[in-house]
Amino acid sequence: MTVYFIGAGPGDPDLITVKGQRLIRTCPVIIYAGSLVPEAVLEGHQAVQVTNSAELHLEQIVALMKSAHAQGQDVARVHSGDPSLYGAIGEQIRCLRELGIPFEIIPGVTATAACAALLGTELTLPNVSQSVILTRYGDKTAMPEGEELGELARHRATMAIHLGVSNLGKIVVELTPHYGQDCPIAVVHRASWPDQDWVVGTLADIEEKVRVKGFRRTALILVGRVLGNDVFGKSSLYRAGHAHLFRP
């Protein structure tokens, strides 16, 4: 018996991995994060027990896994995006290790990747940004020392900010000294869902644009010069005259 932590992707049922889909369709027990994972992701399942974990606390979730383990049943624990990013799987894994229950993580498409695809952009451009910082805004839960938004912004790398749209004004204040008022920024609401929507602007005008859209939650913020930069260097990978293992 194994608990499979499955990344369901950002919302579009077609963006789940083949392995993740196969496990959902074959595991007798499914526990899914119903607040962020659409039921369409579960299509074709033959599970005898399907539970929406949005209504449960940690101990209840672990109790379901423990019960399935006692009955020799595999569990598909379905999370949104990639479960290793803000999936709260660490605390579940800690419990499973204490109970001696085996587990496996099946990666998924991140919301950041879905937003970049929607915007038609590459997040790492030569001579513009070669790093991507995935973080969140520290509101109710404080950030570790050195990971405050202003500290991360000093790198001026492409940044993906989770759980921050309701504090967009504060975010703009912290980012502007490092990126500049003219730096492009995008706010994407429910990327890859049927009702997906987005707005692109600069640090100077993004607040008003988001206010008009009415985005209040379930949105990802992308900021960085890559979003609006058509002037960048060529990569070495495809540059004529650049030799490598497959192109002497």
N, C-alpha and C positions, 0 to 999 in steps of 0.2 A: 504494500500500500504506500502511495506517495501523494503528497500535497504538491500540486503544480501551481506556482504563482505565474499567471499568464497575463502578459501585456496585451490588452485588447486593442491598443492603438487609440488615436485621438477621438474616434467616434464613428467614422465610416466603417461599416462592417467588412468591407473589402480590404481594409488596411490591417487586418489581423494576419499574423503569420500562418502558414499552412500547418505548422506543428501545433500552434495554439488552437486553431480551428478544429483540428483532428481530436485534440484532447477534450475540448468542450463537448464534442459530439460523442465521445466514448466514455467519459468519466461518469460514474453513477451518482456522484454528488457534485453539485455546483454551488459555489458561494460567490456572488458577484456584487460589485460596487454599483448598485442600481442608480445612484445619484449622478454617476458619470459614464456608465456603460449602458448603451442602448440595448433593449431586449433583442433587437435584430441580430446582435452578435451571438446570441444563444441559439439562433435558428438551426434546426436539425438535431438538437440534443435529444438524448434518450435517457436522461438522468431520472432517477427515482425521487431525488430530492433537490429542489432548487430554492435557494434562499437569497434574499436581498439583504446584504450586510449593512446597507445604509441605516437600517433600523436597529442594529445591534452594537453592543460595545465589545471591546477586545475579548473579555473573558467568555462571552457567549459565542463569539466566532471560534475561539480555540476549542470550546466545548464541542462544537459541531465537528471540528476536525478530529478531535479525540474519539468521538463516537464513531465516525467513519473508519478510523484506524482500527478500532476494536472489532469492526465488522469486515475488515479487509477490503474496504472500498477506497478507490482513488478519488481524490478531490481536485476539482478544477476551481482554483481560487482566482477569480477574474478581476483584474484591476484595469483602470484606464491608462492610456499611454504606455510608457514603459514602467514596470513595477519598481525598478530601482531608483526612480526619481519621484520623490514626494508620494510614494505609494504606501507608506507606513507598514512596509513588510518586515522591517528590521525587528520590531517588537513581536510580530507573529513568529518569525523565525527563531527568536530567542526562546519563546515558549515551546516551539516544536523540538528544539534541541534538548531542552530540559526534559521533555516527555519521550525523547528517543524516537520521534516520528520523522521519517525521511521526507525531504522536500527537494524541489527543483524549480529553478526560475527560467521562464520562457520569455525572452525579451520582446518588446513591442515597439511600434513606431511612436516617437515622442510628439507631443504637441508642438514643440519647437520645429521639428522637421515638417510637420503638416503646415505650419504657418509659413515657413520659408517656401514651401511648394506653392501655396496659395498666392503668395506675393510674387512668385516667379523670380526669386533671388538666390544667390549663393551667399552664405553667411561668412565665408572666408575668401577674400579677394587679395591677390598679390599686391603688396605695397599699401594696402588699406587696412586690413585686419586679418590676422592669421590665428586668432583665438576667439573662442565663444565661451562666455561666462553664463552658466545657467544658475539662476538664483531666485530668491523670492523677497518680497518686501516684509521687513520685520515689524509686524503690527502687534497682534496679541501675544505672539511668541517671539522673544528677542532673538536676534542673530548672534552667533558666537563672535567673540572679540576679533576684530580685523576683517569681518565679513559684512560690515555695514555697507549700505549701498554706495555711500560717498567714497569709501575706501576702495571698493571694487571699480568704481568709475574712473579712478586715477589711471587705470590701464588703457582706457579708451578703446577697449576691445568691443566686438559685437556682444550685446547683452540680451539675454532672454529673461524676463522678469515674470515669475508666476505670482498669483494671488495678490496683485497690486493695483488693479484698476480702480478700486474704491479709494485708493490713496494716491491717485495719479498726480494731484497737485504737489504733494510732498516729494514724490519721486522726481518730478520735473525740477524742483528746487535743488535737489541733491545732485542731479546729473548735469545740469546746465553749466556749472563752473568748469567741468572737465570736457564735455562734448561740444559746448557752444550752442547758442540759441537756434542756429540754423541746422543743427544735426537732425537727420531724418529719424522718425520714430513711427512705428505702426502699432496699432492695438487691434488684435484679432479676436473676435467673439465666436466661440464654439467652432473652431476650425474643423472642417470636413463633415460637420453635421448638416442636415438639410437646411437649417436656418442660419448657416454661417454668415458672418458679416465682418467687415473690417473698415478701418479708416487709416489713412497715411497722412502724416503731416510733419511738422518740425517741433522741437521742444518749445518753440515760441507759441504755436497755435494748436497743439494737440488737445489741450484741455477742452477748449470750446468745441472742437470737432467731436470729441467723445461725448460731451454733454448733449449735443444734438442727436447723436446716435442712441444715447440712453444706456450705454453699456455699464453694468454695475457689478457683474460677477462673471465667472467662467470665461475670462478673457486673458490672453497672453500679450505682454508688451515686448516688442522687439525694438532695440535702439542701436544705432551705429551707422557709420558712413557707408557701409556696404549697401544700405537700402536705397541710396540715391546716387551712387557713384558709378558713372559710366566711364571714368578715366582710371584705369588700373593697369598694372603690368601683366605680361603674359606669364603663365606658369611654365616652369621648366619641363614639366611632363610632356607637353605636346609641342615644345619649341623646336623648330628645325635646327639641326646641328647639335642638339643636346642628346648625348648618347646615354643609354642605360641598358640594363640586363636584356630587355626584349627588343631594343632598337640600337644595335651597335653603331 
